[in-house]
């Protein structure tokens, strides 16, 4: 079974700073997707970034980038120039490509951006 | 991007009644639908996975006779909480995907309160 672990329950940084959220996962699969989702107080899940395991290049979306280390099964999210609107819960998630699919989430990290 | 419409967004019911939550994929065919339950300040816990036209696969500990999932078409999946009790009060979220696409789309969530 796949598991996703986020070891940082809460983080807090000042506006404009850079912050990195950690995520590790455990799987015997070789092909899969990894995601970071943001959940603001509205509780709508918002896709931040997605990484295909077969791609060595780290995904980037504007201020958001990942450090994907497949061998170490690590998938951290870096938020640059953090903004007040980045305050939210962030979830790391995993889904395998072949066979029975399950989207599995980590425990979440509550990120607060302070003015 | 693709949209999953989830209704109702919130519902209050009396103990012992049944409640149906619908998720509709508006502009794509959801071959697979995931149903999650989320308690306050916690992560999304997968309840079941349903593939169109097939019986849902329930996670360990989830009562299939209590949480009835139907996925009769590629655009509609429903979760019925039968004989609801106060402990069933929670936030329920659906997520639809096309198999092996690596793209997932979330509903807005439904907040259930059982009195």
Interface residues (C-beta under 8 A of the other chain):
Chain A: X33 X35 X43 X44 X45 X47 X50 X52 X91 X95 X97 X98 X100 X101 X102 X103 X104 X105 X106 X107 X108 X110
Chain B: X32 X34 X38 X41 X42 X43 X44 X46 X49 X57 X91 X93 X95 X97 X99 X100 X102 X104 X106 X108 X109
